[in-house]
């Protein structure tokens, strides 16, 4: 793979040096655009098997463009039984894509993971979408949430876009953690807990995805210098890991619902939810999947109207959130000779709004990237089940009651979404490595210092092999 990347880089650099200077052509030799038998331009869409549901909605199909799907995972047997085999499967797919780029047979529009975007952008294989955005009329910069464009910009260029995303963050009651501690550092988080440790739990009670996992992931990724293939996990990360070992997640005992009575089930959920309401837990992880009733229930409703502070996951860089795209990211290959039509197709997908339904499911795809779509969610009528304006916001297992979210609180949530840099570029394989080395420390099988040394060795080897 390393030799393939080197060869691809040399070919792309050579193409750039031999081509006339032109911002619209990304300064490389372009492939000839394709046309269908009836004369329509054909946009070649490269995927790894994830093109649905983007073109499955008949209302989202273009009328003046033909689409040709090229699946680079076709014929490659998927194997997720071990991390090594999963990596080999991924590398085999990337090899197929690299060969297409090397041979001058690149797709026009490409669906990628965040890690793919960083790799291909570093090789010059992706078009700066700002250029197309400024030249064409389909979508302009002011149509997007500023946090989206800011978060997805790399070195002043926009290599890709997403159509929606989720925010993973954490909140605390403002009466415990004042507003000035939004996006607190690891040192501040540990200091606050030490003040309340006799009466409060710091971590959430979800064994599968604890706050400790997320906060260590955010802090751990800040320890990695991917540009220079170096990392250093000593210092704050080691202290935070040791803190999490000493303060393990308090997991609520599971209940066998197939054997439990209705009263036992009710008591289980009352206990689960009342822990936070009764001020037993200091920090509450939440997942924002849209400006919907779910966001209102997880904040205004769950905390019984109390004000909250978005503390986030402790992070030294002041961005204590984890951004997860709703689907693959969309980029346009630098070699494409059909950039304008590829951009039209991309804009069509971004502008597409599923028909609103009054039922629970209406086809929303997380937080939208366009202002008009987020505003639609903000203004959604109260009689829609997913509307943040309905009267089901104030309810919990302890007190079954209805109530509307206040305008002030609603606007506070809206402003928070706009304040979070929507940066999805996280290397998943690096996260897997960090996650694997966290568990032995939490289980007391290894010291935090030993884990830091192992992480440094594993990640620097991983980065050097792909540099």
C-alpha positions in Angstrom: 0.0 0.0 0.0 2.9 2.4 0.8 4.4 1.9 -2.6 1.0 2.3 -4.3 0.5 5.7 -2.5 4.0 6.8 -3.5 3.3 5.9 -7.1 -0.1 7.6 -7.0 1.5 10.7 -5.5 4.2 10.9 -8.2 1.7 10.5 -11.0 -0.6 13.2 -9.6 2.4 15.6 -9.1 3.6 15.0 -12.6 0.1 15.6 -13.9 -0.1 18.9 -12.1 3.3 20.1 -13.3 2.5 19.3 -17.0 -0.9 21.0 -17.0 -1.9 24.6 -17.7 -2.7 26.7 -14.7 -6.4 26.8 -14.1 -8.3 26.8 -10.8 -11.4 25.3 -12.3 -9.5 22.3 -13.6 -7.5 21.8 -10.3 -4.3 22.1 -12.4 -4.3 18.5 -13.6 -5.1 16.8 -16.9 -8.8 15.9 -16.9 -10.6 12.8 -18.1 -13.0 13.1 -21.0 -16.6 13.7 -19.9 -19.1 10.8 -20.7 -22.5 11.1 -22.4 -25.4 8.7 -22.6 -26.9 7.5 -25.9 -29.6 10.2 -25.6 -26.9 12.9 -25.1 -27.2 13.5 -21.4 -24.0 14.0 -19.5 -23.0 11.0 -17.3 -21.7 11.5 -13.8 -19.6 8.5 -12.7 -20.2 8.0 -9.0 -17.5 6.0 -7.2 -18.7 4.2 -4.0 -17.6 1.4 -1.7 -21.1 -0.1 -1.7 -22.8 2.7 0.1 -24.7 4.7 -2.5 -28.2 3.9 -1.1 -30.3 5.6 -0.1 -28.9 8.7 -1.8 -30.5 7.7 -5.2 -33.3 5.5 -3.9 -35.8 8.3 -3.5 -37.4 9.0 -6.8 -37.8 12.6 -5.8 -34.1 12.9 -5.6 -33.2 11.6 -9.1 -31.9 14.2 -11.5 -33.7 14.6 -14.8 -30.9 16.1 -16.9 -28.0 13.9 -15.7 -27.4 10.2 -16.0 -25.7 8.4 -13.1 -23.2 5.5 -13.5 -22.3 3.7 -10.3 -18.8 2.2 -9.9 -18.5 0.1 -6.7 -14.9 -0.4 -5.8 -15.8 -3.1 -3.2 -17.5 -5.3 -5.8 -15.9 -8.7 -6.0 -13.9 -8.2 -2.8 -14.9 -10.5 0.0 -15.7 -8.6 3.2 -14.1 -10.1 6.4 -14.7 -8.4 9.7 -13.7 -11.3 11.9 -10.5 -9.6 13.1 -9.1 -6.1 12.8 -6.3 -7.4 10.6 -8.7 -8.9 8.1 -10.9 -5.9 8.2 -7.9 -3.7 7.5 -6.9 -6.0 4.6 -10.4 -5.7 3.2 -10.3 -1.9 3.4 -6.8 -1.9 1.8 -8.0 -4.1 -1.1 -10.8 -1.6 -1.8 -8.4 1.4 -1.7 -6.1 -0.5 -4.1 -8.9 -0.6 -6.6 -9.6 3.1 -6.3 -5.9 4.0 -6.4 -5.5 2.0 -9.7 -8.5 3.9 -11.2 -6.8 7.2 -10.2 -3.4 6.1 -11.6 -4.9 4.9 -14.9 -6.8 8.2 -15.4 -10.1 6.4 -15.0 -11.2 8.3 -11.9 -14.9 8.7 -11.0 -16.4 12.2 -11.1 -18.1 12.1 -7.7 -16.7 9.9 -4.9 -18.3 8.8 -1.6 -15.6 8.4 1.0 -15.0 7.9 4.7 -13.4 10.9 6.6 -10.1 9.1 6.6 -10.2 8.6 2.9 -10.8 12.4 2.4 -7.7 13.3 4.3 -5.5 10.7 2.4 -6.8 11.6 -1.1 -6.8 15.3 -0.4 -3.1 15.1 0.7 -2.4 13.5 -2.7 -4.1 16.2 -4.6 -6.8 13.8 -5.8 -9.8 15.9 -4.7 -11.2 19.2 -6.1 -11.5 22.3 -3.9 -15.3 22.6 -3.8 -15.0 26.3 -2.8 -14.0 27.0 -6.4 -17.1 25.2 -7.8 -19.3 26.8 -5.2 -18.1 30.3 -6.1 -18.4 29.7 -9.9 -21.8 27.9 -10.0 -25.2 29.0 -8.8 -26.6 25.8 -7.3 -25.4 26.5 -3.7 -23.4 29.3 -2.3 -21.3 29.6 0.9 -24.0 31.5 2.7 -26.4 28.6 2.1 -24.4 26.4 4.5 -24.1 26.5 8.3 -20.9 28.3 8.9 -19.8 25.7 11.4 -20.0 23.0 8.6 -17.8 24.9 6.1 -15.3 25.9 8.9 -15.1 22.3 10.2 -14.6 20.7 6.8 -12.0 23.1 5.5 -8.4 21.8 5.3 -5.6 24.3 4.6 -8.1 26.8 3.2 -9.7 24.3 0.8 -13.0 22.3 0.9 -12.2 18.7 -0.2 -15.6 17.2 0.7 -19.0 17.8 2.1 -21.5 15.8 4.2 -25.3 15.9 4.0 -25.9 15.6 7.8 -24.1 14.8 11.0 -24.6 13.9 14.7 -22.9 15.7 17.6 -21.7 13.6 20.5 -21.1 15.7 23.6 -21.8 15.9 27.3 -23.7 18.3 29.6 -23.8 19.1 33.3 -26.2 21.1 35.3 -25.2 24.7 35.4 -25.8 24.9 39.2 -22.8 22.5 39.5 -20.7 23.5 36.5 -21.0 27.2 35.5 -21.3 28.4 31.9 -17.7 29.6 31.8 -16.6 25.9 31.8 -18.2 25.0 28.5 -15.9 22.6 26.6 -13.8 22.2 29.8 -10.3 20.7 29.8 -9.5 17.4 31.3 -7.9 19.1 34.3 -11.0 21.1 35.0 -13.2 18.0 34.7 -11.1 16.1 37.2 -11.0 19.0 39.5 -14.8 19.4 39.5 -15.4 15.7 40.2 -13.0 15.7 43.1 -15.2 18.4 44.7 -18.3 16.2 44.4 -17.0 12.7 44.4 -18.6 11.8 47.8 -22.1 12.4 46.5 -21.9 12.2 42.7 -20.8 9.8 39.9 -18.7 11.4 37.2 -19.4 8.9 34.4 -22.6 7.7 32.8 -24.1 4.3 33.3 -23.8 2.9 29.8 -21.4 0.0 29.6 -21.3 0.0 25.8 -20.3 3.6 25.2 -19.3 5.3 28.4 -18.3 9.0 28.8 -14.8 7.7 29.7 -14.4 6.1 26.3 -15.4 9.3 24.5 -13.3 11.7 26.6 -10.2 9.5 26.3 -10.8 9.2 22.6 -11.0 13.0 22.1 -8.0 13.6 24.3 -6.1 10.7 22.7 -6.6 12.0 19.2 -5.1 15.4 20.3 -1.9 13.5 21.2 -1.3 12.5 17.6 0.7 14.5 15.0 -0.4 12.8 11.8 1.6 15.2 9.6 4.9 14.1 11.2 3.9 10.5 12.1 4.6 11.3 15.8 2.6 11.1 19.0 3.0 11.6 22.7 0.5 10.2 25.2 2.3 11.3 28.4 0.9 14.1 30.5 -2.8 14.9 30.4 -3.9 11.8 28.6 -2.1 9.5 31.1 -3.5 11.5 34.0 -7.0 11.2 32.5 -6.7 7.5 31.9 -5.6 7.0 35.4 -8.5 9.1 36.6 -11.0 6.9 34.7 -9.4 3.8 36.1 -9.9 5.1 39.6 -13.5 6.2 38.9 -15.0 3.4 36.8 -18.4 3.6 35.1 -21.2 2.7 37.5 -23.2 0.3 35.3 -26.9 -0.2 36.1 -27.7 -3.9 36.5 -29.3 -5.3 33.4 -32.9 -6.6 33.5 -34.2 -9.7 31.8 -37.3 -8.1 30.2 -38.6 -11.5 29.0 -39.1 -12.5 32.6 -39.7 -9.1 34.4 -43.1 -7.9 35.3 -44.5 -4.6 34.1 -43.8 -3.1 37.6 -40.2 -4.4 37.6 -39.7 -2.8 34.1 -41.2 0.5 35.3 -39.0 0.5 38.4 -35.9 -0.2 36.2 -36.5 2.8 34.0 -37.5 5.0 37.0 -34.1 4.2 38.6 -32.3 4.7 35.3 -33.7 8.1 34.7 -34.1 9.5 38.2 -30.3 9.1 38.9 -29.7 12.2 36.8 -32.8 14.1 37.9 -31.9 13.6 41.6 -28.4 15.0 41.1 -26.5 11.7 41.6 -24.6 12.0 38.3 -22.4 15.0 37.4 -22.0 14.6 33.7 -24.5 13.3 31.1 -23.4 12.3 27.6 -25.9 13.1 24.9 -26.1 12.6 21.2 -27.7 15.4 19.1 -29.2 13.8 16.0 -31.1 16.8 14.8 -33.1 19.8 16.0 -36.0 17.6 17.1 -38.1 16.6 20.0 -35.4 14.1 21.0 -33.0 17.0 21.6 -35.6 18.8 23.7 -36.3 15.6 25.7 -32.6 14.9 26.3 -32.0 18.4 27.7 -35.0 20.5 28.8 -37.2 17.5 29.5 -34.7 15.2 31.2 -33.4 17.9 33.4 -36.8 19.2 34.4 -36.3 22.7 32.9 -32.9 23.2 34.7 -30.2 25.1 32.8 -27.3 23.1 31.5 -23.7 23.7 30.5 -22.3 21.9 27.5 -19.1 20.7 29.1 -18.3 18.4 26.2 -15.7 15.7 26.4 -12.6 17.1 28.2 -10.3 18.5 25.5 -7.3 20.8 25.6 -8.2 22.4 22.2 -11.6 23.6 23.4 -13.7 21.4 21.1 -15.0 18.7 23.3 -17.3 17.1 20.8 -17.3 14.1 18.5 -18.8 14.6 15.1 -20.1 11.7 13.2 -21.4 12.1 9.6 -24.8 10.6 8.8 -23.4 8.9 5.7 -20.2 8.9 3.6 -18.6 12.2 2.6 -18.9 13.5 -0.9 -16.0 14.8 -2.9 -15.2 15.4 -6.6 -12.1 14.0 -8.1 -9.5 16.4 -9.4 -9.2 14.3 -12.6 -12.9 14.6 -13.5 -13.6 16.4 -16.7 -17.2 16.7 -15.7 -16.9 18.7 -12.5 -19.8 21.1 -13.1 -22.3 18.3 -13.5 -20.8 16.4 -10.6 -21.3 19.5 -8.5 -24.9 19.8 -9.7 -25.6 16.3 -8.6 -23.9 16.8 -5.2 -26.0 20.0 -4.7 -29.2 18.1 -5.6 -28.4 15.5 -2.9 -27.7 18.2 -0.3 -30.8 20.2 -1.1 -33.1 17.2 -1.0 -35.5 17.3 1.9 -37.6 14.2 2.6 -41.3 14.9 2.9 -42.3 15.8 6.5 -44.4 13.1 8.2 -46.3 13.5 11.5 -45.2 10.0 12.5 -41.9 9.2 14.3 -39.9 8.5 11.2 -39.7 11.2 8.5 -36.4 10.5 6.8 -34.3 13.0 8.7 -30.5 12.6 8.3 -29.1 14.1 11.5 -28.3 17.8 11.7 -28.6 19.2 8.1 -25.7 21.2 6.6 -27.9 23.9 5.0 -29.5 26.8 6.8 -32.9 26.4 5.2 -33.1 22.8 6.3 -32.2 23.5 9.9 -34.6 26.4 10.0 -37.3 24.0 8.8 -36.7 21.8 11.8 -36.7 24.9 14.0 -40.1 25.9 12.7 -41.6 22.4 12.4 -45.3 22.5 13.5 -46.0 21.4 17.1 -48.3 18.5 16.0 -45.3 16.7 14.3 -44.0 13.9 16.6 -40.4 14.8 15.9 -40.9 18.6 16.3 -39.0 20.3 19.0 -42.1 22.5 19.3 -44.5 19.7 20.4 -45.8 19.2 23.9 -44.0 15.9 24.7 -40.7 17.6 25.7 -41.3 17.5 29.5 -41.7 13.9 30.4 -39.7 11.2 32.2 -40.4 7.9 33.9 -40.9 9.6 37.2 -43.5 12.2 36.2 -45.5 11.5 33.1 -46.5 15.0 32.0 -46.5 17.2 28.9 -45.1 20.6 28.3 -43.5 22.9 25.7 -39.9 23.9 25.6 -39.4 27.6 26.2 -38.2 29.9 23.4 -35.1 30.9 25.4 -34.1 27.3 25.9 -34.8 26.4 22.3 -32.7 29.2 21.0 -29.8 28.2 23.4 -29.8 24.7 21.8 -29.9 26.2 18.3 -27.0 28.5 19.1 -25.0 25.6 20.5 -25.4 23.6 17.3 -24.1 26.6 15.3 -21.1 26.9 17.6 -19.8 23.4 17.2 -17.1 23.0 14.5 -18.5 20.2 12.4 -15.1 18.5 11.8 -15.6 14.9 10.8 -12.0 14.1 9.9 -11.1 11.5 12.5 -9.0 8.5 11.6 -11.1 5.5 12.5 -8.2 3.1 12.7 -6.4 5.3 15.1 -9.5 5.4 17.2 -9.6 1.6 17.2 -6.1 1.4 18.4 -6.7 3.9 21.3 -9.9 2.0 22.2 -8.1 -1.3 22.4 -5.4 0.0 24.7 -7.8 1.9 27.0 -9.7 -1.2 28.3 -6.7 -3.1 30.0 -6.1 0.0 32.1 -9.8 0.5 33.1 -9.8 -3.3 34.0 -6.6 -2.7 36.1 -4.5 -5.1 34.0 -2.0 -2.4 33.0 -0.9 1.0 34.2 -1.7 4.2 32.3 2.0 4.8 31.7 2.4 1.3 30.1 -0.6 2.0 27.9 0.9 5.4 26.8 4.1 3.7 25.7 2.2 0.9 23.8 0.0 3.5 22.1 3.0 5.6 21.0 4.7 2.5 19.5 1.6 1.2 17.7 0.4 4.5 16.3 3.8 5.7 15.1 4.3 2.4 13.3 0.8 2.7 11.7 1.5 6.3 10.6 4.9 5.6 9.2 3.6 2.7 7.1 1.1 5.0 5.5 3.2 8.1 5.2 
